[in-house]
């Protein structure tokens, strides 16, 4: 996370803090431009404390994003391996038997007509 990739904005926050939060811009909105991730921190009474909290949240959000990307790539590799894998002879036999049984059921439909 480079400092140049972050945009910080400040505004008045709500909640506890009394006159301080009503007059001073302590709410921090932190945006990571390359990913578009936005985090907000407004729990603390001071701007600096909220800046620290926002940066920690941003680090967590970026780490979570990377983790999700890694998991998606691993799942795709697993699906690709499954698609390319050859079936065992037992699996092939079961598949063919199932198809034959289904064909018999369908073939029998035309021969019997109820109510005629």
TORPA-4810 file (N, C-alpha, C, O; in nm, 3 decimals):
<nodes>
NODE_1_0.086_-0.117_0.000_0.000_0.000_0.000_0.091_0.123_0.000_0.161_0.150_0.098_X
NODE_2_0.088_0.196_-0.110_0.168_0.318_-0.121_0.087_0.437_-0.074_-0.035_0.442_-0.089_X
NODE_3_0.158_0.532_-0.017_0.092_0.652_0.035_0.024_0.731_-0.078_-0.079_0.795_-0.056_X
NODE_4_0.082_0.725_-0.198_0.026_0.800_-0.312_-0.107_0.743_-0.359_-0.185_0.812_-0.425_X
NODE_5_-0.134_0.616_-0.325_-0.258_0.551_-0.368_-0.376_0.583_-0.278_-0.488_0.543_-0.307_X
NODE_6_-0.352_0.654_-0.168_-0.458_0.681_-0.071_-0.507_0.825_-0.081_-0.429_0.918_-0.102_X
NODE_7_-0.637_0.840_-0.065_-0.699_0.973_-0.057_-0.769_0.981_0.078_-0.853_0.897_0.110_X
NODE_8_-0.733_1.081_0.155_-0.793_1.100_0.288_-0.887_1.220_0.283_-0.854_1.325_0.229_X
NODE_9_-1.006_1.202_0.340_-1.101_1.311_0.352_-1.147_1.318_0.496_-1.157_1.216_0.564_X
NODE_10_-1.174_1.438_0.543_-1.217_1.458_0.680_-1.350_1.530_0.682_-1.376_1.617_0.599_X
NODE_11_-1.434_1.493_0.778_-1.561_1.562_0.797_-1.604_1.548_0.942_-1.539_1.477_1.019_X
NODE_12_-1.711_1.614_0.978_-1.761_1.603_1.115_-1.827_1.469_1.134_-1.903_1.422_1.049_X
NODE_13_-1.797_1.408_1.247_-1.857_1.278_1.273_-1.970_1.293_1.372_-1.986_1.397_1.436_X
NODE_14_-2.049_1.187_1.385_-2.159_1.188_1.481_-2.123_1.103_1.601_-2.011_1.054_1.612_X
NODE_15_-2.217_1.087_1.687_-2.197_1.000_1.801_-2.138_1.071_1.921_-2.151_1.193_1.934_X
NODE_16_-2.072_0.994_2.008_-2.018_1.047_2.132_-1.905_1.144_2.105_-1.840_1.138_2.000_X
NODE_17_-1.881_1.233_2.197_-1.774_1.331_2.184_-1.823_1.471_2.210_-1.743_1.564_2.220_X
NODE_18_-1.952_1.487_2.221_-2.008_1.616_2.256_-1.976_1.724_2.155_-1.982_1.703_2.034_X
NODE_19_-1.941_1.839_2.208_-1.916_1.955_2.123_-1.797_1.931_2.029_-1.792_1.987_1.920_X
NODE_20_-1.702_1.849_2.073_-1.584_1.823_1.991_-1.622_1.764_1.856_-1.575_1.813_1.753_X
NODE_21_-1.707_1.660_1.853_-1.741_1.598_1.725_-1.836_1.685_1.644_-1.848_1.667_1.523_X
NODE_22_-1.903_1.778_1.709_-1.993_1.866_1.635_-1.918_1.981_1.568_-1.966_2.036_1.469_X
NODE_23_-1.802_2.018_1.621_-1.728_2.133_1.568_-1.603_2.094_1.488_-1.566_2.162_1.392_X
NODE_24_-1.538_1.984_1.526_-1.410_1.948_1.467_-1.429_1.833_1.369_-1.506_1.740_1.395_X
NODE_25_-1.358_1.840_1.256_-1.370_1.734_1.155_-1.281_1.617_1.194_-1.163_1.612_1.160_X
NODE_26_-1.340_1.521_1.266_-1.263_1.407_1.315_-1.291_1.279_1.237_-1.214_1.183_1.248_X
NODE_27_-1.397_1.275_1.160_-1.429_1.157_1.080_-1.330_1.145_0.965_-1.301_1.243_0.897_X
NODE_28_-1.276_1.023_0.943_-1.178_1.000_0.837_-1.237_0.902_0.736_-1.282_0.793_0.771_X
NODE_29_-1.236_0.943_0.609_-1.275_0.856_0.499_-1.149_0.832_0.418_-1.090_0.926_0.363_X
NODE_30_-1.107_0.706_0.410_-0.982_0.670_0.344_-1.016_0.585_0.221_-1.083_0.483_0.232_X
NODE_31_-0.967_0.630_0.102_-0.994_0.558_-0.023_-0.863_0.507_-0.082_-0.763_0.579_-0.085_X
NODE_32_-0.864_0.383_-0.128_-0.750_0.326_-0.200_-0.786_0.332_-0.348_-0.872_0.257_-0.395_X
NODE_33_-0.720_0.420_-0.420_-0.758_0.449_-0.559_-0.748_0.328_-0.651_-0.843_0.303_-0.726_X
NODE_34_-0.638_0.250_-0.651_-0.630_0.138_-0.747_-0.740_0.034_-0.731_-0.786_-0.022_-0.831_X
NODE_35_-0.784_0.007_-0.608_-0.885_-0.096_-0.587_-1.025_-0.040_-0.567_-1.124_-0.111_-0.585_X
NODE_36_-1.035_0.088_-0.530_-1.166_0.147_-0.505_-1.221_0.116_-0.367_-1.338_0.144_-0.340_X
NODE_37_-1.141_0.057_-0.279_-1.186_0.023_-0.144_-1.193_0.151_-0.061_-1.101_0.233_-0.065_X
NODE_38_-1.301_0.167_0.014_-1.319_0.283_0.101_-1.347_0.235_0.242_-1.427_0.145_0.264_X
NODE_39_-1.279_0.296_0.340_-1.305_0.266_0.481_-1.332_0.397_0.554_-1.282_0.503_0.515_X
NODE_40_-1.411_0.388_0.660_-1.448_0.504_0.739_-1.416_0.477_0.885_-1.440_0.367_0.935_X
NODE_41_-1.362_0.578_0.953_-1.338_0.568_1.097_-1.388_0.696_1.162_-1.346_0.806_1.125_X
NODE_42_-1.478_0.681_1.259_-1.531_0.799_1.327_-1.560_0.772_1.475_-1.631_0.849_1.539_X
NODE_43_-1.506_0.663_1.527_-1.537_0.624_1.664_-1.461_0.708_1.767_-1.512_0.733_1.877_X
NODE_44_-1.341_0.751_1.733_-1.257_0.822_1.829_-1.289_0.971_1.830_-1.356_1.022_1.741_X
NODE_45_-1.240_1.040_1.934_-1.266_1.183_1.947_-1.165_1.267_1.872_-1.189_1.385_1.846_X
NODE_46_-1.051_1.208_1.838_-0.947_1.285_1.770_-0.929_1.237_1.627_-0.952_1.121_1.595_X
NODE_47_-0.886_1.330_1.543_-0.862_1.297_1.402_-0.749_1.197_1.389_-0.759_1.103_1.310_X
NODE_48_-0.642_1.214_1.463_-0.527_1.124_1.453_-0.563_0.981_1.490_-0.520_0.887_1.424_X
NODE_49_-0.640_0.965_1.597_-0.681_0.830_1.637_-0.767_0.765_1.528_-0.754_0.646_1.501_X
NODE_50_-0.853_0.844_1.466_-0.936_0.791_1.357_-0.853_0.761_1.233_-0.884_0.668_1.159_X
NODE_51_-0.747_0.839_1.209_-0.659_0.812_1.095_-0.589_0.678_1.113_-0.579_0.599_1.018_X
NODE_52_-0.541_0.652_1.234_-0.475_0.525_1.263_-0.572_0.410_1.245_-0.540_0.308_1.185_X
NODE_53_-0.693_0.428_1.299_-0.796_0.324_1.289_-0.832_0.298_1.143_-0.849_0.183_1.103_X
NODE_54_-0.845_0.404_1.062_-0.880_0.389_0.920_-0.770_0.316_0.844_-0.798_0.232_0.759_X
NODE_55_-0.645_0.348_0.874_-0.534_0.281_0.805_-0.529_0.132_0.841_-0.502_0.049_0.755_X
NODE_56_-0.555_0.100_0.967_-0.558_-0.041_1.006_-0.669_-0.115_0.932_-0.650_-0.227_0.884_X
NODE_57_-0.785_-0.052_0.922_-0.898_-0.113_0.849_-0.864_-0.131_0.702_-0.901_-0.231_0.641_X
NODE_58_-0.794_-0.033_0.646_-0.757_-0.042_0.504_-0.661_-0.159_0.482_-0.675_-0.234_0.385_X
NODE_59_-0.565_-0.176_0.571_-0.472_-0.288_0.560_-0.548_-0.420_0.567_-0.520_-0.512_0.490_X
NODE_60_-0.643_-0.430_0.659_-0.724_-0.552_0.671_-0.807_-0.576_0.546_-0.817_-0.689_0.498_X
NODE_61_-0.866_-0.469_0.492_-0.951_-0.483_0.373_-0.868_-0.527_0.253_-0.912_-0.611_0.174_X
NODE_62_-0.748_-0.472_0.237_-0.662_-0.510_0.125_-0.614_-0.655_0.141_-0.606_-0.729_0.043_X
NODE_63_-0.582_-0.695_0.264_-0.540_-0.833_0.289_-0.655_-0.930_0.259_-0.632_-1.036_0.201_X
NODE_64_-0.777_-0.894_0.299_-0.893_-0.978_0.272_-0.919_-0.990_0.122_-0.954_-1.097_0.073_X
NODE_65_-0.900_-0.881_0.051_-0.918_-0.882_-0.095_-0.816_-0.976_-0.160_-0.852_-1.055_-0.247_X
NODE_66_-0.691_-0.967_-0.117_-0.586_-1.055_-0.171_-0.618_-1.202_-0.140_-0.597_-1.289_-0.225_X
NODE_67_-0.667_-1.228_-0.019_-0.701_-1.364_0.019_-0.812_-1.419_-0.070_-0.805_-1.533_-0.115_X
NODE_68_-0.916_-1.337_-0.095_-1.025_-1.381_-0.181_-0.978_-1.408_-0.323_-1.023_-1.503_-0.387_X
NODE_69_-0.887_-1.325_-0.373_-0.833_-1.345_-0.508_-0.755_-1.476_-0.513_-0.769_-1.553_-0.609_X
NODE_70_-0.672_-1.502_-0.411_-0.595_-1.627_-0.406_-0.686_-1.748_-0.403_-0.662_-1.846_-0.473_X
NODE_71_-0.793_-1.742_-0.320_-0.886_-1.854_-0.310_-0.958_-1.878_-0.443_-0.979_-1.992_-0.483_X
NODE_72_-0.996_-1.770_-0.511_-1.065_-1.783_-0.639_-0.974_-1.848_-0.744_-1.018_-1.931_-0.822_X
NODE_73_-0.846_-1.809_-0.743_-0.751_-1.869_-0.838_-0.731_-2.017_-0.807_-0.726_-2.100_-0.898_X
NODE_74_-0.720_-2.050_-0.678_-0.702_-2.191_-0.639_-0.824_-2.274_-0.679_-0.810_-2.386_-0.726_X
NODE_75_-0.944_-2.218_-0.659_-1.066_-2.289_-0.697_-1.071_-2.311_-0.848_-1.114_-2.416_-0.894_X
NODE_76_-1.029_-2.212_-0.924_-1.028_-2.224_-1.070_-0.929_-2.332_-1.114_-0.959_-2.411_-1.205_X
NODE_77_-0.812_-2.336_-1.050_-0.715_-2.441_-1.084_-0.772_-2.579_-1.053_-0.752_-2.673_-1.129_X
NODE_78_-0.842_-2.589_-0.940_-0.901_-2.717_-0.902_-1.009_-2.760_-1.001_-1.016_-2.877_-1.039_X
NODE_79_-1.092_-2.666_-1.043_-1.196_-2.698_-1.142_-1.132_-2.741_-1.274_-1.179_-2.835_-1.338_X
NODE_80_-1.026_-2.674_-1.312_-0.958_-2.708_-1.438_-0.900_-2.849_-1.430_-0.909_-2.925_-1.526_X
NODE_81_-0.839_-2.884_-1.316_-0.785_-3.018_-1.298_-0.895_-3.122_-1.307_-0.877_-3.228_-1.368_X
NODE_82_-1.009_-3.092_-1.246_-1.122_-3.186_-1.248_-1.174_-3.206_-1.391_-1.209_-3.317_-1.429_X
NODE_83_-1.178_-3.099_-1.467_-1.225_-3.110_-1.606_-1.131_-3.196_-1.690_-1.176_-3.272_-1.776_X
NODE_84_-1.002_-3.185_-1.665_-0.905_-3.257_-1.746_-0.884_-3.401_-1.701_-0.828_-3.481_-1.776_X
NODE_85_-0.926_-3.435_-1.581_-0.900_-3.568_-1.526_-0.979_-3.674_-1.602_-1.093_-3.651_-1.642_X
NODE_86_-0.917_-3.790_-1.620_-0.984_-3.902_-1.686_-1.065_-3.980_-1.582_-1.026_-3.990_-1.466_X
NODE_87_-1.178_-4.034_-1.625_-1.260_-4.114_-1.536_-1.201_-4.254_-1.520_-1.139_-4.306_-1.612_X
NODE_88_-1.222_-4.312_-1.403_-1.176_-4.450_-1.382_-1.268_-4.544_-1.459_-1.377_-4.505_-1.502_X
NODE_89_-1.224_-4.669_-1.476_-1.306_-4.764_-1.552_-1.437_-4.791_-1.481_-1.539_-4.811_-1.546_X
NODE_90_-1.436_-4.791_-1.347_-1.560_-4.813_-1.273_-1.659_-4.699_-1.292_-1.779_-4.721_-1.306_X
NODE_91_-1.607_-4.577_-1.292_-1.694_-4.460_-1.313_-1.752_-4.460_-1.453_-1.868_-4.426_-1.473_X
NODE_92_-1.670_-4.499_-1.551_-1.719_-4.507_-1.690_-1.829_-4.611_-1.702_-1.930_-4.588_-1.768_X
NODE_93_-1.809_-4.728_-1.637_-1.908_-4.836_-1.643_-2.040_-4.791_-1.583_-2.147_-4.815_-1.640_X
NODE_94_-2.034_-4.724_-1.467_-2.156_-4.674_-1.403_-2.227_-4.573_-1.491_-2.350_-4.573_-1.500_X
NODE_95_-2.152_-4.487_-1.556_-2.209_-4.386_-1.643_-2.283_-4.452_-1.760_-2.395_-4.413_-1.794_X
NODE_96_-2.219_-4.550_-1.822_-2.279_-4.619_-1.936_-2.402_-4.697_-1.893_-2.503_-4.697_-1.964_X
NODE_97_-2.396_-4.763_-1.777_-2.512_-4.837_-1.727_-2.630_-4.744_-1.702_-2.744_-4.776_-1.735_X
NODE_98_-2.602_-4.631_-1.645_-2.708_-4.532_-1.621_-2.772_-4.486_-1.750_-2.894_-4.469_-1.757_X
NODE_99_-2.690_-4.465_-1.852_-2.743_-4.422_-1.982_-2.828_-4.533_-2.046_-2.933_-4.505_-2.105_X
NODE_100_-2.783_-4.655_-2.033_-2.861_-4.767_-2.089_-2.996_-4.779_-2.019_-3.098_-4.798_-2.085_X
NODE_101_-2.997_-4.770_-1.887_-3.123_-4.777_-1.811_-3.218_-4.665_-1.852_-3.338_-4.687_-1.869_X
NODE_102_-3.163_-4.546_-1.868_-3.246_-4.433_-1.907_-3.302_-4.455_-2.048_-3.418_-4.422_-2.075_X
NODE_103_-3.222_-4.510_-2.137_-3.268_-4.538_-2.273_-3.382_-4.639_-2.273_-3.477_-4.625_-2.350_X
NODE_104_-3.372_-4.741_-2.186_-3.479_-4.842_-2.177_-3.609_-4.777_-2.131_-3.717_-4.807_-2.183_X
NODE_105_-3.599_-4.688_-2.033_-3.719_-4.620_-1.983_-3.783_-4.538_-2.094_-3.905_-4.542_-2.113_X
NODE_106_-3.701_-4.465_-2.166_-3.756_-4.380_-2.273_-3.811_-4.464_-2.388_-3.911_-4.427_-2.449_X
NODE_107_-3.746_-4.576_-2.418_-3.792_-4.661_-2.527_-3.927_-4.721_-2.495_-4.009_-4.741_-2.585_X
NODE_108_-3.952_-4.751_-2.368_-4.077_-4.811_-2.327_-4.196_-4.716_-2.327_-4.310_-4.761_-2.320_X
NODE_109_-4.172_-4.587_-2.333_-4.279_-4.489_-2.326_-4.372_-4.494_-2.449_-4.493_-4.478_-2.435_X
NODE_110_-4.318_-4.517_-2.565_-4.397_-4.514_-2.687_-4.482_-4.641_-2.704_-4.583_-4.636_-2.775_X
NODE_111_-4.446_-4.751_-2.644_-4.514_-4.879_-2.665_-4.644_-4.888_-2.585_-4.740_-4.949_-2.631_X
NODE_112_-4.648_-4.829_-2.470_-4.766_-4.841_-2.386_-4.840_-4.708_-2.381_-4.781_-4.606_-2.347_X
NODE_113_-4.964_-4.710_-2.413_-5.043_-4.588_-2.405_-5.164_-4.619_-2.319_-5.244_-4.707_-2.351_X
NODE_114_-5.175_-4.549_-2.212_-5.285_-4.574_-2.119_-5.416_-4.515_-2.170_-5.416_-4.407_-2.229_X
NODE_115_-5.526_-4.585_-2.149_-5.658_-4.532_-2.180_-5.700_-4.549_-2.325_-5.803_-4.494_-2.363_X
NODE_116_-5.627_-4.621_-2.409_-5.667_-4.636_-2.549_-5.744_-4.763_-2.572_-5.785_-4.790_-2.684_X
</nodes>
